[in-house]
Amino acid sequence: MTLNVSWIRGSNALSLLRDRLAPKLVEHKQKLSRSSCAVFIPVCHREEKLNLLFTKRTETLNSHTGQISFPGGRCEEGETARETSIREMEEEIGVAPSQVWGSLSRPVVSLKMENVYGCVGYIGHLEDLQLKLSPDEVSHVFTVPIEELVHSRFEQNYTNQRSRRQWEMLADRVESDSDSPQDRVENIRRISQINEYRMPVFPSPIDTDPNIWGLTAVMTDRLLYAAFRKNWYKNHDFTPSPE
């Protein structure tokens, strides 16, 4: 099968990407508690190509040490997902978005059974940005052209499968103080029905960095699925695929 995504290289690629994503993005207006998290998925231009920007977490953080991620973190009491993601991006890399397009329709459920919201927007041309990385949180940043991410996913790169028993162990760790207990019960029900699953993985352009995997890869996969939803692009994350 021939993969043709040439529109992402055109002069109007940014507006086309925004228009393709628009039907699948929403505005989560509810106030969240500290049991939820939010990340910002930064779209930028680099050398006239549309890229996604990723960060590598420092080796001194208490969790997800040295992993590849999007700017983000835990919600402050009463914040919306948009407010959290923008605040965290400004704290981590010193950049505010020039455009905020919305959030992925459903949060991703982390291995700690926390809802993680993904806000999407445009931050400008990388060459024009004055990044100010937080030395305590961010080791460095890098970008990957969206077209390369699509081709990588087309090649069907996945992490290994896990057993149902591991998901049952995760479900046992669910805490009762959730933003939405009904949603959490539904997530446990879905997990209990899964015998095995596959999750996407994307190669890092820096040889010394780990691959883009886990929750960050799932967020990336959902974004690509929304923008390039064709029969050839199938979503295989551990929650049901977007419409």
Secondary structure, DSSP 8 states (H G I E B T S, - for coil): -----GGGGSTTHHHHHHHHHGGGEE---S-B-TT-EEEEEEEEEETTEEEEEEEEE-TTSSSSTT-EE-SEEE--TTB-HHHHHHHHHHHHHS---SEEEEEESS-EE-TTS-EEEEEEEEEEEGGG------TTTEEEEEEEEHHHHHHHHHTT-B-----HHHHHHHHTT--S--S-HHHHHHHHHHHHT-S----B-B--SSTTS--B-HHHHHHHHHHHHHHS-STT----SSS----
